[in-house]
Amino acid sequence: MYFWLPAALESVSAREVGKLALFALLSAAIDRDRQEPGAASRKCYLFIDEFQRLAGDNFRIILEQARSFGIGAILANQTTSDLKAPDTDLRPTVQTNTRVKMYFSIQDASEAKAISDISGEEIALRMGQSFTEDLTSFVRRGPSSTTVNISETLKPRLTITDIRRASDHPNRFVLLVSRGSGLSQFGGLPFIASADFAMPFEAYARLRRLPLPQAPGVEAPESAPSVPSAAEYGATVTNAGAPADADAFAARQSRERRAQHQRALAEEKRLKEGRPRPEPI
């Protein structure tokens, strides 16, 4: 089931309708668990974009009990500070009851510091160098000596600079997995991950042309949403400034992504080497 709620235009009514839909979903999951106590568990996935619009005290119950009733929640919002509403603060609940957290762009200084603080500590070497020379003689210089001091110190595994660079990179983000298993055991510490786009454009265009799935025994709606054909989709893309051929558009997007990735790598290398930014021609 899909809900489109224009929160920007009707924020009050959209929030109430969303709460009603969430209550109906949780009630259905509870009834299913009661009616079929010995049946195999069937997962139900809940996707909410800009879910801070629905943030409220009732949402805390869904996050705390969703897993026990087979509901998997995938929530997307802009910043962690959005989870603090006037009537409730969902930040502790989200941190405790979600296992995977992905931070794509961290601009809030307090949020970057919080991630740096929970990233753990590691030993770093601090090196200092001093140079001394005897200048009391006017005839010739006296003896000179150079002293190098190396000491160990503790530093965050992820510094705020590391987090800022990952946020600025087009293919990197900060990933935090809690209670991981299998290949996702990272010790409960955040780290910087790198990933490419999930699918090429031609695969996205093919999936968009597919009809909506139909559950057995459920009648199709009288007016199903129209799905653009290949020609209509090509015309739509053309109006947006892209070529009508989806393959050509996908190839151009792939070249642009590779070029953007190369520029990001060159900029990262320049920062590590301490070279100045080249002046524009």
Secondary structure, 3 states (H helix, E strand, C coil): CCCCCCCCCCHHHHHHHHHHHHHHHHHHHHHHHHHCCCCCCCCEEEEEECHHHHCCHHHHHHHHHCHHHCEEEEEECCCHHHHECCCCECHHHHHHHCCEEEECCCCCHHHHHHHHHHCCEEEEEEEEEEEEECCCCCCCCCCEEEEEEEEEEEEECCCHHHHHHHHHCCCEEEEEECCCCCCCCCCCCCEEEECCCCCCHHHHHHHHCCCCCCCCCCCCCCCCCCCCCHHHHHHHHHHCCCCCCHHHHHHHHHHHHHHHHHHHHHHHHHHHHCCCCCCCC
